[in-house]
C-alpha cells in the first residue's frame, strides 16, 4: 500500500487565472480529501507573491509559471539556495497576446506580420509599451518570441514592463499599454471593455506548449514524498474532470467566485473551447485549446526546461551556456509523477526528447539547445555562440 501523507494539511497557492482550475477543482470536489490531504487554497496577487508564499511556508505547493522553477535553478528568481521542482504540468495552451484597439489597423491579417507595427514605432521615435507578468515567465517568452519573429527586438524596439495579471486590463484602460501577454480571463476582459483584441494565441505560437505548473520546494518534496504524490493523484482526477466538455459550464461558475478569479462565468467560459473570438473580426478555429489532462499534458518533460534555458540564453539572461540537461534533470521530476500514477493505477507516458516546431518554422532540438539559442536573427546576445557549440 502507498504510504500515508507525511503532512496531511497542505495550502495551495494560486493566482486568479483560469489555468488554476485543477487546483481549485481538486479542492472544491474533495479530490484532495479523497487522497488524504486536508486542503486550503490561498490566492496571491502576483507571481512574486506566489514565490514568497511558497518560500515562507504560507503555501506548501504553488501554481506557477513554467519558467519560475527553471529560473530559480539558475539564480534568476531571487530564491537564493531554495531550489524548486516541477512534478506536474497543470495545463497546455490558453494564453494570448492582447494589443490595444488603437493599433487594430497596424497588424496585417497574419499575426506574424508586424512590419507596420515596427514602422510606427520608428516613425514616432518612442517605444511601444508591452507588459508581461514576470521576466523569466511564460508570458515574457511568448511576447518576446512573437515580437522577434515579426522583426521587432523586444529589448531595443519596445519597452517591456512587468505587471501582475489582474492589473493588465486596468493599465490598458489607463492608456499605459500598447499590448500585453497574460493568461485568461484577462484577454477576454480587454475585449469585453473594447480596449484590446487578441493578436495571437499562445497556441498559435507553439501548439500544445507547456504553461503553468504545480511547484514545490525541492526540500519539501524530498522530505514529504507521500504528500506530493497524494496531491498529484488528486490533481489527476481534477484535471480529467476539467477536460470534460460537460463540466465546463460548472467549471466556469466555480472559478468565477470571488475567492478564485472574481469575474463573470461567461468571461471564463468563452475561452474554454476550440473556437476563439479574437475581438477584431478574426475567429481562431480548430484549436486544441486550454488542456488540463489530455495528450499526457501533465507529464513533466525535461525537454521543456531545456527550451526555457535556451530562451534565457537567447535573451542574454544567462552569460554563458548552462548545464542544460543537468538543470532540467533537477527541476523536472517525472519520478514523482510516475510513482503517483503507478500507485494510482493510471497509465502514464514517458520522457520524450523529440523536436518541437514553433510558428516561425524554427525547430527546437533538445539535444542541441545552445545551437538553437544561437540560431535566431534577433537575439539579445552581443556575440552569438558558435553554431557548433553544444
ChimeraX attribute file (.defattr): number of C-alpha atoms within 10 A of each C-alpha:
attribute: neighborCount
match mode: 1-to-1
recipient: residues
	/A:1	4
	/A:2	11
	/A:3	10
	/A:4	15
	/A:5	18
	/A:6	14
	/A:7	16
	/A:8	19
	/A:9	15
	/A:10	19
	/A:11	20
	/A:12	25
	/A:13	26
	/A:14	28
	/A:15	23
	/A:16	25
	/A:17	21
	/A:18	25
	/A:19	28
	/A:20	24
	/A:21	25
	/A:22	27
	/A:23	26
	/A:24	23
	/A:25	22
	/A:26	25
	/A:27	21
	/A:28	16
	/A:29	14
	/A:30	17
	/A:31	23
	/A:32	27
	/A:33	18
	/A:34	13
	/A:35	18
	/A:36	20
	/A:37	24
	/A:38	16
	/A:39	20
	/A:40	16
	/A:41	19
	/A:42	16
	/A:43	18
	/A:44	20
	/A:45	14
	/A:46	19
	/A:47	22
	/A:48	17
	/A:49	16
	/A:50	24
	/A:51	24
	/A:52	16
	/A:53	21
	/A:54	22
	/A:55	18
	/A:56	10
	/A:57	11
	/A:58	15
	/A:59	21
	/A:60	22
	/A:61	27
	/A:62	28
	/A:63	28
	/A:64	28
	/A:65	23
	/A:66	24
	/A:67	29
	/A:68	27
	/A:69	32
	/A:70	29
	/A:71	25
	/A:72	20
	/A:73	21
	/A:74	19
	/A:75	15
	/A:76	18
	/A:77	21
	/A:78	13
	/A:79	18
	/A:80	11
	/A:81	9
	/A:82	15
	/A:83	21
	/A:84	26
	/A:85	26
	/A:86	32
	/A:87	27
	/A:88	26
	/A:89	26
	/A:90	31
	/A:91	27
	/A:92	27
	/A:93	25
	/A:94	26
	/A:95	28
	/A:96	28
	/A:97	25
	/A:98	31
	/A:99	25
	/A:100	21
	/A:101	19
	/A:102	12
	/A:103	15
	/A:104	15
	/A:105	11
	/A:106	16
	/A:107	17
	/A:108	14
	/A:109	10
	/A:110	9
	/A:111	16
	/A:112	19
	/A:113	17
	/A:114	19
	/A:115	14
	/A:116	15
	/A:117	20
	/A:118	21
	/A:119	13
	/A:120	15
	/A:121	15
	/A:122	13
	/A:123	8
	/A:124	9
	/A:125	10
	/A:126	12
	/A:127	16
	/A:128	19
	/A:129	15
	/A:130	25
	/A:131	28
	/A:132	26
	/A:133	25
	/A:134	22
	/A:135	20
	/A:136	24
	/A:137	23
	/A:138	27
	/A:139	26
	/A:140	24
	/A:141	20
	/A:142	23
	/A:143	26
	/A:144	23
	/A:145	22
	/A:146	24
	/A:147	21
	/A:148	21
	/A:149	21
	/A:150	19
	/A:151	17
	/A:152	21
	/A:153	20
	/A:154	21
	/A:155	13
	/A:156	10
	/A:157	19
	/A:158	18
	/A:159	16
	/A:160	22
	/A:161	15
	/A:162	14
	/A:163	19
	/A:164	18
	/A:165	25
	/A:166	20
	/A:167	13
	/A:168	25
	/A:169	23
	/A:170	14
	/A:171	16
	/A:172	21
	/A:173	15
	/A:174	9
	/A:175	12
	/A:176	14
	/A:177	21
	/A:178	21
	/A:179	26
	/A:180	31
	/A:181	31
	/A:182	27
	/A:183	25
	/A:184	24
	/A:185	28
	/A:186	26
	/A:187	29
	/A:188	26
	/A:189	20
	/A:190	23
	/A:191	21
	/A:192	13
	/A:193	10
	/A:194	13
	/A:195	21
	/A:196	29
	/A:197	28
	/A:198	29
	/A:199	24
	/A:200	22
	/A:201	25
	/A:202	27
	/A:203	22
	/A:204	17
	/A:205	22
	/A:206	17
	/A:207	18
	/A:208	21
	/A:209	19
	/A:210	26
	/A:211	25
	/A:212	26
	/A:213	27
	/A:214	28
	/A:215	29
	/A:216	26
	/A:217	19
	/A:218	18
	/A:219	13
	/A:220	15
	/A:221	22
	/A:222	12
	/A:223	12
	/A:224	15
	/A:225	20
	/A:226	22
	/A:227	23
	/A:228	26
	/A:229	26
	/A:230	26
	/A:231	28
	/A:232	26
	/A:233	25
	/A:234	26
	/A:235	27
	/A:236	24
	/A:237	17
	/A:238	25
	/A:239	24
	/A:240	14
	/A:241	20
	/A:242	24
	/A:243	18
	/A:244	13
	/A:245	12
	/A:246	10
	/A:247	11
	/A:248	17
	/A:249	15
	/A:250	14
	/A:251	24
	/A:252	24
	/A:253	15
	/A:254	19
	/A:255	25
	/A:256	23
	/A:257	13
	/A:258	10
	/A:259	12
	/A:260	21
	/A:261	23
	/A:262	13
	/A:263	18
	/A:264	15
	/A:265	19
	/A:266	14
	/A:267	18
	/A:268	24
	/A:269	19
	/A:270	17
	/A:271	21
	/A:272	23
	/A:273	17
	/A:274	13
	/A:275	15
	/A:276	19
	/A:277	16
	/A:278	20
	/A:279	20
	/A:280	14
	/A:281	8
	/A:282	13
	/A:283	12
	/A:284	15
	/A:285	12
	/A:286	10
	/A:287	16
	/A:288	17
	/A:289	23
	/A:290	24
	/A:291	24
	/A:292	27
	/A:293	24
	/A:294	15
	/A:295	11
	/A:296	16
	/A:297	21
	/A:298	27
	/A:299	24
	/A:300	29
	/A:301	24
	/A:302	24
	/A:303	25
	/A:304	22
	/A:305	26
	/A:306	27
	/A:307	22
	/A:308	23
	/A:309	28
	/A:310	26
	/A:311	23
	/A:312	25
	/A:313	25
	/A:314	23
	/A:315	19
	/A:316	15
	/A:317	18
	/A:318	17
	/A:319	11
	/A:320	10
	/A:321	16
	/A:322	17
	/A:323	12
	/A:324	22
	/A:325	17
	/A:326	11
	/A:327	18
	/A:328	23
	/A:329	17
	/A:330	18
	/A:331	24
	/A:332	26
	/A:333	20
	/A:334	21
	/A:335	11
	/A:336	21
	/A:337	24
	/A:338	21
	/A:339	18
	/A:340	25
	/A:341	19
	/A:342	13
	/A:343	13
	/A:344	16
	/A:345	10
	/A:346	12
	/A:347	9
	/A:348	14
	/A:349	17
	/A:350	11
	/A:351	11
	/A:352	13
	/A:353	13
	/A:354	10
	/A:355	11
	/A:356	18
	/A:357	13
	/A:358	15
	/A:359	16
	/A:360	14
	/A:361	9
	/A:362	13
	/A:363	13
	/A:364	20
	/A:365	18
	/A:366	23
	/A:367	16
	/A:368	16
	/A:369	25
	/A:370	28
	/A:371	20
	/A:372	23
	/A:373	23
	/A:374	23
	/A:375	17
	/A:376	14
	/A:377	10
	/A:378	18
	/A:379	22
	/A:380	20
	/A:381	16
	/A:382	8
	/A:383	9
	/A:384	16
	/A:385	19
	/A:386	11
	/A:387	13
	/A:388	9
	/A:389	12
	/A:390	13
